[in-house]
């Protein structure tokens, strides 16, 4: 009996290793070209490096048809090709090294996406998985249906969009313009300097702890959640704040007023500094706090 158990356990331990295929492919690439990466299930790790080549390493499942790596001019394609009729073992864990100046488009279905050190524009999308980006210095679109989205910038201006349906969104040290939203989760903006920010959530809190530049625009909207605004540095803007069921705490001085003698809603409108920017905050069930 003991020998049988040992044999079975040994088989279980060995089988997964046998089911995986090791991959290591490299192709020449343009220093400022584009790279497209597609993987159905598993994980996609992308790293920027100083070489003018694209390298793909990792493990692919036994049911994967092939790993495609090809170049057409300045465009490189990386694709985990899955047959129409396949088993369960289509998982692929791949790492893709690309030239730092590349623009990338990464897509997955049931896959996490992890990107660092890429200086070009980025489009990152997955259905079920987390998206994490470090070192953003250009335009970025990052989205997941079921997963967290975490974006960290370098302080350089860009146009960033970060969104998820079920999960949290975190944006750190970005600059320029930002649009961030979640249906069920918190949205946090920490550090950075902005000309325009729009962020919203249905069920979750909104937190902004960054600089709003002169003439900048900020709009925050939540259905069920608190809104906390903590401006870094001086702020010059006109404010319009409204909550239906929640308090308004204001470090700038003016007190909120009731929207109606028959309803619990509060509103607050005032100007700070020259009032050349604009801040609009709305929440249905939640409080609002603004300070600097």
Secondary structure by P-SEA (a helix, b strand, c coil): caaaaaaaaaaaaacccccbbbbbbbbbbbcbbbbbbbbcccbbbbbbcccccccccccccccccbbbbbbcccbbbbbbccccccccccccbbbbbccccccbbbbbccbbbbbcccccbbbbbbccbbbbbcccccbbbbbbccbbbbbbbcccbbbbbbbbccbbbbbcccccbbbbbbccbbbbbccccccbbbbbbccbbbbbcbbbcccbbbbbbbccbbbbbbbccccbbbbbbbbccbbbbbccbbbbbbccccccbbbbbbccccccbbbbbbbccbbbbbcc
